[in-house]
Amino acid sequence: MEKIIRLVATNDRGMRIGETHHRAKYPDALVDKVRDMHEDMGMGYGAIAKELGLSKSIVRDWCRYSLRAHSCANWKRIVG
């Protein structure tokens, strides 16, 4: 049987972060898009949520960096 090796992003404490976290529901690209729409284009939480089909609260939390706020410090190999 062939083993599958995956790389997962970790923060400075070695914990999984972003879309490689086992409970992540959305890709990092979507989080970045939401933040760009808010920060660069000046769109409000409700407008972004409506346009992308997301809840207003998840958009708010991403834009306030209370969710998905860690930076990748390292990559870890997971063999499965």
PDB file of N, CA, C and O in Angstrom:
ATOM      1  N   MET A   1       0.839  -1.181   0.000  1.00  0.00           N
ATOM      2  CA  MET A   1       0.000   0.000   0.000  1.00  0.00           C
ATOM      3  C   MET A   1       0.887   1.249   0.000  1.00  0.00           C
ATOM      4  O   MET A   1       1.895   1.316   0.704  1.00  0.00           O
ATOM      5  N   GLU A   2       0.492   2.218  -0.794  1.00  0.00           N
ATOM      6  CA  GLU A   2       1.258   3.451  -0.942  1.00  0.00           C
ATOM      7  C   GLU A   2       0.854   4.460   0.133  1.00  0.00           C
ATOM      8  O   GLU A   2      -0.332   4.690   0.373  1.00  0.00           O
ATOM      9  N   LYS A   3       1.863   5.059   0.777  1.00  0.00           N
ATOM     10  CA  LYS A   3       1.592   6.057   1.808  1.00  0.00           C
ATOM     11  C   LYS A   3       1.449   7.430   1.166  1.00  0.00           C
ATOM     12  O   LYS A   3       2.158   7.764   0.217  1.00  0.00           O
ATOM     13  N   ILE A   4       0.529   8.212   1.693  1.00  0.00           N
ATOM     14  CA  ILE A   4       0.303   9.561   1.198  1.00  0.00           C
ATOM     15  C   ILE A   4       0.946  10.543   2.175  1.00  0.00           C
ATOM     16  O   ILE A   4       0.705  10.486   3.381  1.00  0.00           O
ATOM     17  N   ILE A   5       1.757  11.433   1.643  1.00  0.00           N
ATOM     18  CA  ILE A   5       2.412  12.451   2.461  1.00  0.00           C
ATOM     19  C   ILE A   5       1.787  13.798   2.118  1.00  0.00           C
ATOM     20  O   ILE A   5       1.755  14.211   0.959  1.00  0.00           O
ATOM     21  N   ARG A   6       1.292  14.472   3.151  1.00  0.00           N
ATOM     22  CA  ARG A   6       0.700  15.797   2.971  1.00  0.00           C
ATOM     23  C   ARG A   6       1.509  16.818   3.762  1.00  0.00           C
ATOM     24  O   ARG A   6       2.073  16.493   4.807  1.00  0.00           O
ATOM     25  N   LEU A   7       1.565  18.039   3.269  1.00  0.00           N
ATOM     26  CA  LEU A   7       2.179  19.134   4.002  1.00  0.00           C
ATOM     27  C   LEU A   7       1.072  19.985   4.614  1.00  0.00           C
ATOM     28  O   LEU A   7       0.103  20.336   3.942  1.00  0.00           O
ATOM     29  N   VAL A   8       1.225  20.313   5.894  1.00  0.00           N
ATOM     30  CA  VAL A   8       0.251  21.174   6.554  1.00  0.00           C
ATOM     31  C   VAL A   8       0.969  22.385   7.128  1.00  0.00           C
ATOM     32  O   VAL A   8       2.084  22.278   7.639  1.00  0.00           O
ATOM     33  N   ALA A   9       0.317  23.536   7.038  1.00  0.00           N
ATOM     34  CA  ALA A   9       0.883  24.775   7.567  1.00  0.00           C
ATOM     35  C   ALA A   9       0.751  24.783   9.084  1.00  0.00           C
ATOM     36  O   ALA A   9      -0.268  24.364   9.632  1.00  0.00           O
ATOM     37  N   THR A  10       1.796  25.265   9.754  1.00  0.00           N
ATOM     38  CA  THR A  10       1.760  25.377  11.210  1.00  0.00           C
ATOM     39  C   THR A  10       2.184  26.779  11.635  1.00  0.00           C
ATOM     40  O   THR A  10       2.910  27.473  10.923  1.00  0.00           O
ATOM     41  N   ASN A  11       1.712  27.175  12.815  1.00  0.00           N
ATOM     42  CA  ASN A  11       2.114  28.476  13.356  1.00  0.00           C
ATOM     43  C   ASN A  11       3.401  28.316  14.158  1.00  0.00           C
ATOM     44  O   ASN A  11       4.028  27.258  14.112  1.00  0.00           O
ATOM     45  N   ASP A  12       3.800  29.343  14.887  1.00  0.00           N
ATOM     46  CA  ASP A  12       5.056  29.301  15.633  1.00  0.00           C
ATOM     47  C   ASP A  12       5.028  28.309  16.791  1.00  0.00           C
ATOM     48  O   ASP A  12       6.082  27.960  17.322  1.00  0.00           O
ATOM     49  N   ARG A  13       3.848  27.851  17.191  1.00  0.00           N
ATOM     50  CA  ARG A  13       3.734  26.846  18.259  1.00  0.00           C
ATOM     51  C   ARG A  13       3.585  25.426  17.703  1.00  0.00           C
ATOM     52  O   ARG A  13       3.428  24.476  18.470  1.00  0.00           O
ATOM     53  N   GLY A  14       3.633  25.276  16.367  1.00  0.00           N
ATOM     54  CA  GLY A  14       3.536  23.970  15.746  1.00  0.00           C
ATOM     55  C   GLY A  14       2.120  23.459  15.545  1.00  0.00           C
ATOM     56  O   GLY A  14       1.927  22.283  15.238  1.00  0.00           O
ATOM     57  N   MET A  15       1.118  24.334  15.715  1.00  0.00           N
ATOM     58  CA  MET A  15      -0.281  23.947  15.571  1.00  0.00           C
ATOM     59  C   MET A  15      -0.739  24.211  14.139  1.00  0.00           C
ATOM     60  O   MET A  15      -0.321  25.189  13.519  1.00  0.00           O
ATOM     61  N   ARG A  16      -1.603  23.330  13.613  1.00  0.00           N
ATOM     62  CA  ARG A  16      -2.137  23.496  12.253  1.00  0.00           C
ATOM     63  C   ARG A  16      -2.935  24.787  12.143  1.00  0.00           C
ATOM     64  O   ARG A  16      -3.640  25.188  13.069  1.00  0.00           O
ATOM     65  N   ILE A  17      -2.806  25.424  10.983  1.00  0.00           N
ATOM     66  CA  ILE A  17      -3.528  26.677  10.754  1.00  0.00           C
ATOM     67  C   ILE A  17      -4.099  26.711   9.339  1.00  0.00           C
ATOM     68  O   ILE A  17      -3.742  25.900   8.484  1.00  0.00           O
ATOM     69  N   GLY A  18      -4.987  27.665   9.118  1.00  0.00           N
ATOM     70  CA  GLY A  18      -5.532  27.903   7.784  1.00  0.00           C
ATOM     71  C   GLY A  18      -6.305  26.728   7.233  1.00  0.00           C
ATOM     72  O   GLY A  18      -6.901  25.952   7.980  1.00  0.00           O
ATOM     73  N   GLU A  19      -6.290  26.604   5.907  1.00  0.00           N
ATOM     74  CA  GLU A  19      -7.075  25.561   5.251  1.00  0.00           C
ATOM     75  C   GLU A  19      -6.536  24.164   5.517  1.00  0.00           C
ATOM     76  O   GLU A  19      -7.226  23.184   5.238  1.00  0.00           O
ATOM     77  N   THR A  20      -5.315  24.044   6.054  1.00  0.00           N
ATOM     78  CA  THR A  20      -4.783  22.727   6.394  1.00  0.00           C
ATOM     79  C   THR A  20      -5.222  22.260   7.776  1.00  0.00           C
ATOM     80  O   THR A  20      -4.939  21.126   8.163  1.00  0.00           O
ATOM     81  N   HIS A  21      -5.906  23.118   8.524  1.00  0.00           N
ATOM     82  CA  HIS A  21      -6.446  22.707   9.822  1.00  0.00           C
ATOM     83  C   HIS A  21      -7.595  21.735   9.585  1.00  0.00           C
ATOM     84  O   HIS A  21      -8.365  21.905   8.640  1.00  0.00           O
ATOM     85  N   HIS A  22      -7.713  20.737  10.419  1.00  0.00           N
ATOM     86  CA  HIS A  22      -8.704  19.685  10.193  1.00  0.00           C
ATOM     87  C   HIS A  22     -10.154  20.171  10.291  1.00  0.00           C
ATOM     88  O   HIS A  22     -11.047  19.501   9.773  1.00  0.00           O
ATOM     89  N   ARG A  23     -10.415  21.291  10.926  1.00  0.00           N
ATOM     90  CA  ARG A  23     -11.784  21.802  11.017  1.00  0.00           C
ATOM     91  C   ARG A  23     -12.072  22.952  10.061  1.00  0.00           C
ATOM     92  O   ARG A  23     -13.168  23.511  10.087  1.00  0.00           O
ATOM     93  N   ALA A  24     -11.117  23.311   9.225  1.00  0.00           N
ATOM     94  CA  ALA A  24     -11.307  24.421   8.279  1.00  0.00           C
ATOM     95  C   ALA A  24     -12.385  24.061   7.261  1.00  0.00           C
ATOM     96  O   ALA A  24     -12.398  22.957   6.717  1.00  0.00           O
ATOM     97  N   LYS A  25     -13.288  25.008   7.011  1.00  0.00           N
ATOM     98  CA  LYS A  25     -14.357  24.796   6.044  1.00  0.00           C
ATOM     99  C   LYS A  25     -14.140  25.577   4.753  1.00  0.00           C
ATOM    100  O   LYS A  25     -14.735  25.258   3.724  1.00  0.00           O
ATOM    101  N   TYR A  26     -13.293  26.592   4.806  1.00  0.00           N
ATOM    102  CA  TYR A  26     -13.098  27.469   3.659  1.00  0.00           C
ATOM    103  C   TYR A  26     -11.620  27.563   3.308  1.00  0.00           C
ATOM    104  O   TYR A  26     -10.768  27.513   4.195  1.00  0.00           O
ATOM    105  N   PRO A  27     -11.305  27.698   2.019  1.00  0.00           N
ATOM    106  CA  PRO A  27      -9.899  27.810   1.603  1.00  0.00           C
ATOM    107  C   PRO A  27      -9.315  29.184   1.948  1.00  0.00           C
ATOM    108  O   PRO A  27     -10.040  30.169   2.093  1.00  0.00           O
ATOM    109  N   ASP A  28      -8.001  29.220   2.072  1.00  0.00           N
ATOM    110  CA  ASP A  28      -7.304  30.473   2.387  1.00  0.00           C
ATOM    111  C   ASP A  28      -7.556  31.537   1.328  1.00  0.00           C
ATOM    112  O   ASP A  28      -7.612  32.724   1.648  1.00  0.00           O
ATOM    113  N   ALA A  29      -7.708  31.132   0.078  1.00  0.00           N
ATOM    114  CA  ALA A  29      -7.934  32.095  -1.010  1.00  0.00           C
ATOM    115  C   ALA A  29      -9.234  32.864  -0.792  1.00  0.00           C
ATOM    116  O   ALA A  29      -9.301  34.054  -1.101  1.00  0.00           O
ATOM    117  N   LEU A  30     -10.265  32.209  -0.267  1.00  0.00           N
ATOM    118  CA  LEU A  30     -11.532  32.887   0.003  1.00  0.00           C
ATOM    119  C   LEU A  30     -11.384  33.888   1.139  1.00  0.00           C
ATOM    120  O   LEU A  30     -11.924  34.992   1.072  1.00  0.00           O
ATOM    121  N   VAL A  31     -10.657  33.505   2.181  1.00  0.00           N
ATOM    122  CA  VAL A  31     -10.409  34.422   3.301  1.00  0.00           C
ATOM    123  C   VAL A  31      -9.668  35.655   2.799  1.00  0.00           C
ATOM    124  O   VAL A  31     -10.021  36.777   3.160  1.00  0.00           O
ATOM    125  N   ASP A  32      -8.649  35.461   1.973  1.00  0.00           N
ATOM    126  CA  ASP A  32      -7.889  36.584   1.410  1.00  0.00           C
ATOM    127  C   ASP A  32      -8.781  37.469   0.546  1.00  0.00           C
ATOM    128  O   ASP A  32      -8.673  38.695   0.597  1.00  0.00           O
ATOM    129  N   LYS A  33      -9.656  36.862  -0.243  1.00  0.00           N
ATOM    130  CA  LYS A  33     -10.563  37.627  -1.096  1.00  0.00           C
ATOM    131  C   LYS A  33     -11.497  38.495  -0.261  1.00  0.00           C
ATOM    132  O   LYS A  33     -11.718  39.663  -0.579  1.00  0.00           O
ATOM    133  N   VAL A  34     -12.041  37.923   0.805  1.00  0.00           N
ATOM    134  CA  VAL A  34     -12.940  38.672   1.694  1.00  0.00           C
ATOM    135  C   VAL A  34     -12.200  39.845   2.314  1.00  0.00           C
ATOM    136  O   VAL A  34     -12.723  40.959   2.353  1.00  0.00           O
ATOM    137  N   ARG A  35     -10.998  39.606   2.795  1.00  0.00           N
ATOM    138  CA  ARG A  35     -10.215  40.697   3.410  1.00  0.00           C
ATOM    139  C   ARG A  35      -9.863  41.778   2.394  1.00  0.00           C
ATOM    140  O   ARG A  35      -9.885  42.964   2.724  1.00  0.00           O
ATOM    141  N   ASP A  36      -9.542  41.388   1.172  1.00  0.00           N
ATOM    142  CA  ASP A  36      -9.258  42.377   0.121  1.00  0.00           C
ATOM    143  C   ASP A  36     -10.491  43.209  -0.196  1.00  0.00           C
ATOM    144  O   ASP A  36     -10.400  44.424  -0.365  1.00  0.00           O
ATOM    145  N   MET A  37     -11.638  42.558  -0.275  1.00  0.00           N
ATOM    146  CA  MET A  37     -12.879  43.284  -0.571  1.00  0.00           C
ATOM    147  C   MET A  37     -13.180  44.315   0.516  1.00  0.00           C
ATOM    148  O   MET A  37     -13.670  45.407   0.226  1.00  0.00           O
ATOM    149  N   HIS A  38     -12.890  43.968   1.747  1.00  0.00           N
ATOM    150  CA  HIS A  38     -13.167  44.887   2.856  1.00  0.00           C
ATOM    151  C   HIS A  38     -12.100  45.973   2.962  1.00  0.00           C
ATOM    152  O   HIS A  38     -12.425  47.157   3.047  1.00  0.00           O
ATOM    153  N   GLU A  39     -10.826  45.574   2.958  1.00  0.00           N
ATOM    154  CA  GLU A  39      -9.742  46.517   3.199  1.00  0.00           C
ATOM    155  C   GLU A  39      -9.409  47.382   1.988  1.00  0.00           C
ATOM    156  O   GLU A  39      -9.179  48.582   2.137  1.00  0.00           O
ATOM    157  N   ASP A  40      -9.380  46.797   0.795  1.00  0.00           N
ATOM    158  CA  ASP A  40      -8.968  47.531  -0.396  1.00  0.00           C
ATOM    159  C   ASP A  40     -10.135  48.201  -1.119  1.00  0.00           C
ATOM    160  O   ASP A  40     -10.008  49.310  -1.637  1.00  0.00           O
ATOM    161  N   MET A  41     -11.271  47.507  -1.141  1.00  0.00           N
ATOM    162  CA  MET A  41     -12.418  48.030  -1.878  1.00  0.00           C
ATOM    163  C   MET A  41     -13.421  48.759  -0.985  1.00  0.00           C
ATOM    164  O   MET A  41     -14.341  49.404  -1.489  1.00  0.00           O
ATOM    165  N   GLY A  42     -13.251  48.664   0.336  1.00  0.00           N
ATOM    166  CA  GLY A  42     -14.108  49.379   1.264  1.00  0.00           C
ATOM    167  C   GLY A  42     -15.517  48.823   1.398  1.00  0.00           C
ATOM    168  O   GLY A  42     -16.421  49.534   1.836  1.00  0.00           O
ATOM    169  N   MET A  43     -15.716  47.571   1.032  1.00  0.00           N
ATOM    170  CA  MET A  43     -17.050  46.982   1.129  1.00  0.00           C
ATOM    171  C   MET A  43     -17.372  46.611   2.574  1.00  0.00           C
ATOM    172  O   MET A  43     -16.481  46.268   3.350  1.00  0.00           O
ATOM    173  N   GLY A  44     -18.644  46.682   2.922  1.00  0.00           N
ATOM    174  CA  GLY A  44     -19.094  46.322   4.255  1.00  0.00           C
ATOM    175  C   GLY A  44     -19.282  44.824   4.405  1.00  0.00           C
ATOM    176  O   GLY A  44     -19.316  44.088   3.418  1.00  0.00           O
ATOM    177  N   TYR A  45     -19.405  44.381   5.647  1.00  0.00           N
ATOM    178  CA  TYR A  45     -19.553  42.959   5.933  1.00  0.00           C
ATOM    179  C   TYR A  45     -20.780  42.363   5.254  1.00  0.00           C
ATOM    180  O   TYR A  45     -20.709  41.281   4.670  1.00  0.00           O
ATOM    181  N   GLY A  46     -21.891  43.061   5.330  1.00  0.00           N
ATOM    182  CA  GLY A  46     -23.139  42.560   4.757  1.00  0.00           C
ATOM    183  C   GLY A  46     -23.074  42.419   3.246  1.00  0.00           C
ATOM    184  O   GLY A  46     -23.557  41.433   2.689  1.00  0.00           O
ATOM    185  N   ALA A  47     -22.481  43.396   2.583  1.00  0.00           N
ATOM    186  CA  ALA A  47     -22.364  43.359   1.123  1.00  0.00           C
ATOM    187  C   ALA A  47     -21.469  42.205   0.676  1.00  0.00           C
ATOM    188  O   ALA A  47     -21.770  41.520  -0.301  1.00  0.00           O
ATOM    189  N   ILE A  48     -20.373  41.997   1.392  1.00  0.00           N
ATOM    190  CA  ILE A  48     -19.463  40.898   1.062  1.00  0.00           C
ATOM    191  C   ILE A  48     -20.161  39.562   1.282  1.00  0.00           C
ATOM    192  O   ILE A  48     -20.093  38.666   0.440  1.00  0.00           O
ATOM    193  N   ALA A  49     -20.826  39.443   2.416  1.00  0.00           N
ATOM    194  CA  ALA A  49     -21.526  38.197   2.745  1.00  0.00           C
ATOM    195  C   ALA A  49     -22.581  37.857   1.693  1.00  0.00           C
ATOM    196  O   ALA A  49     -22.705  36.706   1.275  1.00  0.00           O
ATOM    197  N   LYS A  50     -23.323  38.853   1.281  1.00  0.00           N
ATOM    198  CA  LYS A  50     -24.374  38.628   0.290  1.00  0.00           C
ATOM    199  C   LYS A  50     -23.777  38.224  -1.064  1.00  0.00           C
ATOM    200  O   LYS A  50     -24.276  37.311  -1.722  1.00  0.00           O
ATOM    201  N   GLU A  51     -22.719  38.905  -1.464  1.00  0.00           N
ATOM    202  CA  GLU A  51     -22.108  38.631  -2.773  1.00  0.00           C
ATOM    203  C   GLU A  51     -21.485  37.231  -2.840  1.00  0.00           C
ATOM    204  O   GLU A  51     -21.550  36.568  -3.876  1.00  0.00           O
ATOM    205  N   LEU A  52     -20.882  36.788  -1.735  1.00  0.00           N
ATOM    206  CA  LEU A  52     -20.172  35.506  -1.747  1.00  0.00           C
ATOM    207  C   LEU A  52     -20.972  34.359  -1.131  1.00  0.00           C
ATOM    208  O   LEU A  52     -20.514  33.217  -1.128  1.00  0.00           O
ATOM    209  N   GLY A  53     -22.154  34.655  -0.614  1.00  0.00           N
ATOM    210  CA  GLY A  53     -22.983  33.606  -0.038  1.00  0.00           C
ATOM    211  C   GLY A  53     -22.471  33.089   1.298  1.00  0.00           C
ATOM    212  O   GLY A  53     -22.593  31.902   1.599  1.00  0.00           O
ATOM    213  N   LEU A  54     -21.903  33.976   2.091  1.00  0.00           N
ATOM    214  CA  LEU A  54     -21.377  33.631   3.404  1.00  0.00           C
ATOM    215  C   LEU A  54     -22.209  34.298   4.482  1.00  0.00           C
ATOM    216  O   LEU A  54     -23.022  35.174   4.189  1.00  0.00           O
ATOM    217  N   SER A  55     -22.013  33.891   5.726  1.00  0.00           N
ATOM    218  CA  SER A  55     -22.696  34.569   6.818  1.00  0.00           C
ATOM    219  C   SER A  55     -21.959  35.873   7.143  1.00  0.00           C
ATOM    220  O   SER A  55     -20.743  35.976   6.982  1.00  0.00           O
ATOM    221  N   LYS A  56     -22.710  36.841   7.593  1.00  0.00           N
ATOM    222  CA  LYS A  56     -22.129  38.140   7.929  1.00  0.00           C
ATOM    223  C   LYS A  56     -21.132  37.998   9.088  1.00  0.00           C
ATOM    224  O   LYS A  56     -20.124  38.704   9.128  1.00  0.00           O
ATOM    225  N   SER A  57     -21.408  37.099  10.017  1.00  0.00           N
ATOM    226  CA  SER A  57     -20.531  36.942  11.182  1.00  0.00           C
ATOM    227  C   SER A  57     -19.174  36.349  10.799  1.00  0.00           C
ATOM    228  O   SER A  57     -18.156  36.745  11.368  1.00  0.00           O
ATOM    229  N   ILE A  58     -19.134  35.415   9.855  1.00  0.00           N
ATOM    230  CA  ILE A  58     -17.845  34.844   9.452  1.00  0.00           C
ATOM    231  C   ILE A  58     -17.029  35.886   8.693  1.00  0.00           C
ATOM    232  O   ILE A  58     -15.810  35.952   8.852  1.00  0.00           O
ATOM    233  N   VAL A  59     -17.681  36.691   7.879  1.00  0.00           N
ATOM    234  CA  VAL A  59     -16.996  37.781   7.173  1.00  0.00           C
ATOM    235  C   VAL A  59     -16.422  38.770   8.183  1.00  0.00           C
ATOM    236  O   VAL A  59     -15.274  39.196   8.057  1.00  0.00           O
ATOM    237  N   ARG A  60     -17.222  39.135   9.186  1.00  0.00           N
ATOM    238  CA  ARG A  60     -16.771  40.069  10.223  1.00  0.00           C
ATOM    239  C   ARG A  60     -15.552  39.519  10.957  1.00  0.00           C
ATOM    240  O   ARG A  60     -14.569  40.234  11.152  1.00  0.00           O
ATOM    241  N   ASP A  61     -15.612  38.255  11.362  1.00  0.00           N
ATOM    242  CA  ASP A  61     -14.513  37.665  12.123  1.00  0.00           C
ATOM    243  C   ASP A  61     -13.231  37.559  11.304  1.00  0.00           C
ATOM    244  O   ASP A  61     -12.142  37.768  11.839  1.00  0.00           O
ATOM    245  N   TRP A  62     -13.341  37.237  10.012  1.00  0.00           N
ATOM    246  CA  TRP A  62     -12.161  37.207   9.158  1.00  0.00           C
ATOM    247  C   TRP A  62     -11.578  38.606   8.987  1.00  0.00           C
ATOM    248  O   TRP A  62     -10.361  38.782   9.037  1.00  0.00           O
ATOM    249  N   CYS A  63     -12.442  39.603   8.784  1.00  0.00           N
ATOM    250  CA  CYS A  63     -11.966  40.972   8.560  1.00  0.00           C
ATOM    251  C   CYS A  63     -11.371  41.592   9.816  1.00  0.00           C
ATOM    252  O   CYS A  63     -10.474  42.430   9.726  1.00  0.00           O
ATOM    253  N   ARG A  64     -11.850  41.196  10.968  1.00  0.00           N
ATOM    254  CA  ARG A  64     -11.300  41.684  12.237  1.00  0.00           C
ATOM    255  C   ARG A  64     -10.106  40.857  12.708  1.00  0.00           C
ATOM    256  O   ARG A  64      -9.498  41.161  13.735  1.00  0.00           O
ATOM    257  N   TYR A  65      -9.777  39.822  11.960  1.00  0.00           N
ATOM    258  CA  TYR A  65      -8.674  38.916  12.264  1.00  0.00           C
ATOM    259  C   TYR A  65      -8.860  38.201  13.614  1.00  0.00           C
ATOM    260  O   TYR A  65      -7.883  37.879  14.291  1.00  0.00           O
ATOM    261  N   SER A  66     -10.107  37.961  13.991  1.00  0.00           N
ATOM    262  CA  SER A  66     -10.356  37.156  15.184  1.00  0.00           C
ATOM    263  C   SER A  66     -10.434  35.679  14.815  1.00  0.00           C
ATOM    264  O   SER A  66     -10.368  34.819  15.693  1.00  0.00           O
ATOM    265  N   LEU A  67     -10.572  35.375  13.525  1.00  0.00           N
ATOM    266  CA  LEU A  67     -10.457  34.020  12.988  1.00  0.00           C
ATOM    267  C   LEU A  67      -9.466  34.062  11.834  1.00  0.00           C
ATOM    268  O   LEU A  67      -9.364  35.061  11.122  1.00  0.00           O
ATOM    269  N   ARG A  68      -8.745  32.977  11.658  1.00  0.00           N
ATOM    270  CA  ARG A  68      -7.765  32.829  10.564  1.00  0.00           C
ATOM    271  C   ARG A  68      -6.733  33.957  10.613  1.00  0.00           C
ATOM    272  O   ARG A  68      -6.438  34.584   9.596  1.00  0.00           O
ATOM    273  N   ALA A  69      -6.186  34.209  11.811  1.00  0.00           N
ATOM    274  CA  ALA A  69      -5.273  35.330  11.996  1.00  0.00           C
ATOM    275  C   ALA A  69      -3.803  34.917  12.114  1.00  0.00           C
ATOM    276  O   ALA A  69      -2.934  35.785  12.191  1.00  0.00           O
ATOM    277  N   HIS A  70      -3.505  33.621  12.130  1.00  0.00           N
ATOM    278  CA  HIS A  70      -2.132  33.170  12.295  1.00  0.00           C
ATOM    279  C   HIS A  70      -1.371  33.212  10.974  1.00  0.00           C
ATOM    280  O   HIS A  70      -1.950  33.103   9.893  1.00  0.00           O
ATOM    281  N   SER A  71      -0.071  33.372  11.095  1.00  0.00           N
ATOM    282  CA  SER A  71       0.809  33.317   9.929  1.00  0.00           C
ATOM    283  C   SER A  71       1.534  31.985   9.921  1.00  0.00           C
ATOM    284  O   SER A  71       1.827  31.414  10.972  1.00  0.00           O
ATOM    285  N   CYS A  72       1.815  31.505   8.735  1.00  0.00           N
ATOM    286  CA  CYS A  72       2.521  30.232   8.599  1.00  0.00           C
ATOM    287  C   CYS A  72       3.982  30.420   8.994  1.00  0.00           C
ATOM    288  O   CYS A  72       4.685  31.253   8.421  1.00  0.00           O
ATOM    289  N   ALA A  73       4.430  29.646   9.970  1.00  0.00           N
ATOM    290  CA  ALA A  73       5.819  29.702  10.417  1.00  0.00           C
ATOM    291  C   ALA A  73       6.619  28.523   9.889  1.00  0.00           C
ATOM    292  O   ALA A  73       7.841  28.598   9.761  1.00  0.00           O
ATOM    293  N   ASN A  74       5.920  27.426   9.583  1.00  0.00           N
ATOM    294  CA  ASN A  74       6.608  26.226   9.152  1.00  0.00           C
ATOM    295  C   ASN A  74       5.616  25.302   8.444  1.00  0.00           C
ATOM    296  O   ASN A  74       4.408  25.537   8.455  1.00  0.00           O
ATOM    297  N   TRP A  75       6.148  24.261   7.836  1.00  0.00           N
ATOM    298  CA  TRP A  75       5.321  23.220   7.208  1.00  0.00           C
ATOM    299  C   TRP A  75       5.668  21.893   7.843  1.00  0.00           C
ATOM    300  O   TRP A  75       6.841  21.597   8.071  1.00  0.00           O
ATOM    301  N   LYS A  76       4.663  21.097   8.127  1.00  0.00           N
ATOM    302  CA  LYS A  76       4.860  19.800   8.750  1.00  0.00           C
ATOM    303  C   LYS A  76       4.401  18.711   7.785  1.00  0.00           C
ATOM    304  O   LYS A  76       3.381  18.855   7.111  1.00  0.00           O
ATOM    305  N   ARG A  77       5.168  17.617   7.725  1.00  0.00           N
ATOM    306  CA  ARG A  77       4.785  16.468   6.887  1.00  0.00           C
ATOM    307  C   ARG A  77       3.889  15.543   7.692  1.00  0.00           C
ATOM    308  O   ARG A  77       4.208  15.176   8.823  1.00  0.00           O
ATOM    309  N   ILE A  78       2.780  15.178   7.102  1.00  0.00           N
ATOM    310  CA  ILE A  78       1.856  14.226   7.713  1.00  0.00           C
ATOM    311  C   ILE A  78       1.788  13.011   6.806  1.00  0.00           C
ATOM    312  O   ILE A  78       1.462  13.131   5.625  1.00  0.00           O
ATOM    313  N   VAL A  79       2.088  11.858   7.344  1.00  0.00           N
ATOM    314  CA  VAL A  79       2.051  10.615   6.579  1.00  0.00           C
ATOM    315  C   VAL A  79       0.769   9.877   6.937  1.00  0.00           C
ATOM    316  O   VAL A  79       0.485   9.639   8.111  1.00  0.00           O
ATOM    317  N   GLY A  80       0.000   9.518   5.919  1.00  0.00           N
ATOM    318  CA  GLY A  80      -1.253   8.867   6.218  1.00  0.00           C
ATOM    319  C   GLY A  80      -1.600   7.763   5.278  1.00  0.00           C
ATOM    320  O   GLY A  80      -2.645   7.130   5.428  1.00  0.00           O
TER     321      GLY A  80
END
